[in-house]
Amino acid sequence: MIEADIAVVGGGIAALTAAAEAARRGRRVQVFTGALPGGLLLSIEAVQGLPEHPDGIAGYDLCPMAQEAAMDAGAACIADEAGAVQRDGGRWLVRGADAALSAVNAINAVSARALILAPGSRLRALGVPGEERLAGKGVSHCASCDAPLLRGKTVAVVGGGDAACQEALTLAAHAARVHLLLRGEALRARPAWQQRVQAQPRIDLQPRTEVAEVLGDAAVGGLRLRDGRTLAVDAVFIYIGLQPATEWLAGAPATVALDSDGRIADDAAQGLFAAGTARRGNDGQAATAIDEAVAAARAADEFLA
């Protein structure tokens, strides 16, 4: 069992930023990052809204930089997901999820006076037939990964927010046609992204369009839409919102309260703080996650003081 001042859960930009800030304040910090730190930002080609990167920065560059900053500040990273959290007297006990790692090395069990939860989120699934079966075979969540393989092809992007617009633009640089399927009447993205999408002739906006089934045998061949149409595509990219990665906390013995959406609220009296997309009230923006992370680290430091 490792004793720490602050335990941080998460491997994304919020957790790594909180760890760095807390360590800079002289606190002993242990971070459960998982085997591959970075979270959802690893698939984002241009993270916007950061003052130090006015032209945007790729998520796969930003997250390693954040981890390096945390470690340089003195935070220790544990290459395991957190599997359980409980209140233990006046401290927080966090155990890793990897039983094999736990059997050979006890470093994935941490006792800390304060806890910062930033487990992040996963992309929400459509929940339609064919989606799971064809995952990795044309059903994707990473345009920057797959776009070069789709040169001259026809693809679909499902969603109307910032991420969907960014991915549609990335795909349009390679694909012959990008169908951007909107559940509602119009895009929900920020005006700058909407303008770029509307100015790209290869992107075809289709409002009031919902997917009923992903079609194909060995690979995606098309989409069956709820209005009865069939749309021939070679791949589909899904960006319809985020699902907080907090289901593992639902069974925690009355220690971490989750709202109806599975999001976490701070409990400053108990030394519990949250940041990032799994925090109640977060808007899903990387810049907001960073601000929340700094605030959480400062609040945890004040709690310890």
C-alpha positions in Angstrom: 0.0 0.0 0.0 1.4 3.4 -1.0 0.7 6.4 1.2 0.0 9.6 -0.7 -1.4 13.1 -0.1 -3.5 13.0 -3.2 -4.6 10.1 -5.4 -5.7 11.0 -9.0 -7.8 8.7 -11.2 -7.6 9.1 -14.9 -5.2 9.2 -17.8 -6.6 12.1 -19.8 -5.8 15.8 -19.9 -7.8 16.6 -16.8 -6.2 13.9 -14.6 -2.7 14.7 -15.8 -3.1 18.4 -15.4 -4.5 18.0 -11.9 -1.6 15.7 -11.0 1.0 18.2 -12.3 -0.7 21.1 -10.4 -0.9 19.2 -7.1 2.7 18.0 -7.4 3.9 21.5 -8.0 2.3 22.5 -4.8 4.5 20.0 -3.0 2.0 17.2 -2.5 2.8 13.5 -2.9 0.7 12.5 -5.9 -0.1 9.0 -7.3 -2.0 8.8 -10.6 -3.9 5.8 -12.0 -3.3 6.5 -15.7 -4.2 3.1 -17.2 -1.9 1.4 -19.7 -2.3 4.1 -22.4 -2.6 7.7 -21.0 -4.3 10.2 -23.2 -8.0 9.4 -23.2 -10.3 10.6 -25.9 -7.9 13.4 -27.0 -5.6 10.9 -28.6 -7.9 10.7 -31.6 -8.5 14.5 -31.8 -6.5 16.2 -34.5 -7.0 19.8 -33.4 -7.7 20.7 -29.7 -8.9 24.3 -29.7 -9.4 26.9 -27.0 -6.0 26.7 -25.2 -4.3 30.1 -24.8 -0.8 28.6 -25.1 -1.8 26.9 -28.4 -3.8 29.6 -30.3 -3.7 27.6 -33.5 -4.8 24.4 -31.9 -2.7 21.3 -31.0 -3.2 17.6 -31.8 -4.4 15.6 -28.8 -1.8 12.9 -29.4 0.8 15.6 -28.8 -0.9 17.4 -26.0 -1.5 14.4 -23.7 2.1 13.1 -23.7 3.2 16.6 -22.9 0.8 16.7 -20.0 2.0 13.4 -18.7 5.7 14.5 -18.9 4.8 17.7 -17.1 3.1 15.7 -14.3 6.1 13.4 -13.9 8.6 16.3 -14.1 6.6 17.9 -11.2 7.0 14.8 -9.1 3.7 12.9 -9.7 4.1 9.1 -9.9 2.1 7.3 -12.6 0.6 3.8 -12.1 0.0 2.0 -15.4 -3.3 0.5 -14.2 -6.9 1.6 -14.3 -8.6 2.3 -11.0 -10.9 -0.6 -10.1 -12.4 0.4 -6.8 -12.6 3.4 -4.5 -13.7 3.5 -0.9 -13.6 5.6 2.2 -11.2 4.2 4.8 -11.5 6.2 8.0 -10.3 9.6 7.1 -8.6 8.5 3.9 -9.4 7.3 0.5 -8.4 3.9 -0.6 -8.0 3.3 -4.4 -7.2 -0.2 -5.8 -6.1 -1.0 -9.3 -8.3 -3.1 -11.7 -5.6 -5.4 -12.8 -5.6 -8.4 -10.5 -2.5 -9.9 -12.0 -0.5 -6.7 -11.4 -1.9 -6.5 -7.9 -0.7 -10.1 -7.2 3.0 -9.3 -8.1 3.3 -5.7 -7.1 1.3 -3.7 -4.5 2.0 -0.3 -6.1 -1.5 -0.3 -7.6 -3.1 0.2 -4.1 -3.0 3.7 -2.8 -4.2 5.3 0.4 -4.5 9.1 0.2 -6.0 11.9 2.2 -7.6 13.5 -0.8 -9.0 12.1 -4.1 -9.3 13.7 -7.5 -11.5 11.7 -9.9 -11.0 12.5 -13.6 -11.8 9.1 -15.2 -13.0 10.7 -18.5 -15.6 9.4 -20.8 -16.0 7.2 -23.8 -17.8 8.0 -27.0 -21.5 7.2 -26.9 -22.6 4.3 -29.1 -25.6 4.4 -31.5 -26.8 1.1 -30.1 -28.0 -0.2 -33.4 -27.6 -3.6 -35.1 -24.2 -4.1 -36.9 -22.4 -1.3 -34.9 -20.6 -3.6 -32.5 -20.1 -6.4 -35.0 -18.4 -4.1 -37.5 -16.3 -2.1 -35.0 -12.9 -1.7 -36.5 -14.2 -2.9 -39.9 -15.6 0.4 -41.0 -17.2 1.6 -37.8 -14.7 4.0 -36.3 -14.2 6.9 -33.9 -10.9 8.2 -35.3 -10.9 10.0 -38.6 -7.2 11.0 -38.3 -6.4 7.3 -38.0 -8.6 6.0 -40.9 -9.0 8.9 -43.3 -5.9 8.1 -45.4 -7.3 4.6 -46.0 -10.6 6.0 -47.4 -9.2 8.1 -50.3 -11.9 8.3 -53.0 -14.5 6.5 -50.8 -17.9 7.6 -49.5 -18.2 7.8 -45.7 -20.7 9.0 -43.1 -20.2 10.9 -39.9 -23.0 10.8 -37.3 -23.3 13.8 -35.0 -23.6 17.6 -35.1 -21.2 18.9 -32.5 -17.6 20.2 -32.6 -16.1 16.7 -32.8 -18.3 15.6 -35.6 -17.5 18.7 -37.6 -13.7 18.3 -37.0 -13.8 14.7 -38.1 -15.9 15.4 -41.1 -13.4 18.0 -42.2 -10.5 15.6 -41.7 -12.3 12.9 -43.7 -13.2 15.4 -46.5 -9.5 15.9 -47.2 -9.3 12.3 -48.4 -12.8 10.9 -49.1 -14.8 11.7 -52.2 -18.0 12.3 -50.2 -18.8 12.8 -46.5 -22.4 12.5 -45.4 -22.8 14.4 -42.1 -26.0 12.9 -40.5 -27.7 15.2 -38.0 -30.5 13.9 -35.7 -31.8 17.5 -35.4 -32.4 20.4 -37.7 -29.0 22.0 -37.6 -25.4 21.7 -36.5 -24.7 22.3 -32.8 -21.0 23.0 -33.2 -19.4 26.4 -32.6 -19.9 28.9 -35.5 -16.3 28.6 -36.7 -16.7 24.8 -37.2 -20.1 25.3 -38.9 -18.7 27.8 -41.3 -15.8 25.5 -42.3 -18.2 22.5 -42.8 -20.6 24.5 -44.9 -17.7 25.8 -47.0 -16.4 22.2 -47.8 -18.1 21.0 -51.0 -17.4 17.3 -50.2 -19.5 17.4 -47.1 -23.2 16.7 -47.5 -25.3 17.9 -44.5 -28.4 15.6 -43.9 -30.6 17.0 -41.1 -33.3 14.9 -39.4 -31.5 11.7 -40.3 -31.0 8.8 -37.9 -29.3 5.4 -38.4 -31.3 2.3 -37.8 -28.7 -0.3 -38.7 -25.1 -0.6 -39.9 -25.0 -2.9 -43.0 -22.3 -5.2 -44.2 -20.7 -8.6 -43.8 -16.9 -8.5 -43.4 -16.9 -4.7 -43.6 -19.3 -1.7 -43.6 -21.2 -1.5 -46.8 -24.0 0.9 -46.0 -26.5 2.3 -43.5 -30.2 1.7 -43.1 -31.8 4.9 -42.0 -35.0 5.2 -39.9 -36.8 6.9 -42.8 -36.4 3.7 -44.8 -33.6 4.8 -47.1 -30.3 3.0 -47.5 -27.1 5.0 -47.7 -24.2 3.3 -49.4 -21.0 4.1 -47.5 -17.6 2.5 -46.9 -17.3 3.6 -43.3 -19.2 5.4 -40.5 -17.7 7.6 -37.8 -19.8 8.1 -34.7 -19.7 11.3 -32.6 -23.0 11.6 -30.7 -21.8 12.6 -27.3 -20.0 11.2 -24.3 -20.7 8.5 -21.7 -18.9 9.1 -18.4 -16.6 6.2 -17.6 -17.9 5.9 -14.1 -19.8 2.6 -14.0 -17.1 1.1 -11.9 -18.0 3.7 -9.2 -21.6 2.8 -9.1 -21.0 -0.1 -6.7 -18.7 1.9 -4.4 -20.1 1.7 -0.8 -21.8 5.0 -0.4 -18.6 7.0 -1.0 -18.9 8.6 -4.5 -22.3 10.0 -5.5 -23.2 9.9 -9.2 -26.0 11.9 -10.8 -28.6 10.3 -13.2 -26.1 10.8 -16.1 -23.3 9.0 -14.2 -21.4 12.2 -13.5 -19.4 13.0 -10.3 -20.0 15.9 -8.0 -17.4 17.3 -5.6 -17.6 16.5 -1.9 -15.1 19.0 -0.5 -15.9 18.1 3.1 -14.6 14.5 2.4 -11.6 15.6 0.3 -13.3 14.4 -3.0 -12.9 16.5 -6.1 -13.7 15.9 -9.8 -12.5 17.3 -13.1 -13.0 16.7 -16.8 -15.8 15.1 -18.8 -17.0 12.9 -16.0 -17.6 15.9 -13.7 -21.1 17.2 -13.3 -21.6 20.4 -15.4 -18.6 19.8 -17.7 -19.2 21.0 -21.3 -16.9 18.4 -23.0 -14.2 20.9 -24.0 -10.5 20.2 -23.4 -10.0 23.8 -22.2 -12.7 23.4 -19.6 -11.2 20.1 -18.4 -7.9 21.8 -17.9 -9.4 24.7 -15.9 -11.4 22.2 -13.7 -8.3 20.2 -13.1 -6.3 23.1 -11.9 -9.2 24.1 -9.6 -9.5 20.6 -8.3 -5.8 20.4 -7.4 -5.9 23.7 -5.7 -9.0 22.7 -3.7 -7.4 19.4 -2.7 -4.3 21.3 -1.6 -6.4 23.7 0.5 -8.3 20.7 2.0 -5.1 19.1 3.1 -3.9 22.4 4.6 
